[in-house]
């Protein structure tokens, strides 16, 4: 499913091209990896709550809780 223009709580979201974290479209810097490489073209969504106990977080190399895109263009 294409998440381009996806809204959460009435707010459009974009994803970091480096770590995949999904953030508000109003955000200019990724809070996770501190890069400004954000895209509004992303696919899939995974929510990581306990990264230290999550096999999915381990496979995706995610160390911080949050929302992540599975693919970012």
N, C-alpha and C positions, 0 to 999 in steps of 0.2 A: 504494500500500500504506500502510495506517495504521500509524504507528510508536508509537501510544499504548501505553505500558507496555513498549516495546521494551527488551530487555536486551542488554548487551554484557559478556561476561565475568561473567555473573550479576548485573549491576548495571543498574537501570533508568536511563533517560536522559531528559533534557528539553532543550528548545531555547530559545534567547534570542529574544524577540519583536522585538528591535531589529536584531540582526545575523545571527540564524539559527544561531549556533554551538551545536553539540550538546555538552552537558556531563552530568556525573553528577547523578543526582537528589538527591544529598547537597549539591550546590553551591547556594549562595544568591545569588551574584554572578557574572555572566558575566566570565570572565577576559579576553575580547576587548574589550568595550565598557564594562565596569564597571557595567552596569545590573542591577537585581534583577527585571526583567520576564521571568521564565522560565515556560515552559509545558510540560505533559506531552502536549499534543496537537499533533503535528507529522507531516509526511508527507515522504517522499523523503529521500535521504541522498547527499551528495557529499563526497568526501574530497579536500582540496586539499593537495598536497605542496609544490609550487613556485609560489606565487601570482604571482610576477613573470613566469613563463614560461607560465602557464596562460591559455588563451583563455576557458575556462569561468569561472575566477576573475575575469577582466576583465569578462565579461558580467554576473556576479553581484555585481560590485563588492566582491570579497573581497581583502583585502590581507594577511591573516595565515593561515598554514597551520593546518589543523585539519579537523574534521568539521562539516558544515553541513546544516541541514534545508532542503529546497526550499520548504516551506510551513509556517508556524507559525500556529496559532490562538490 
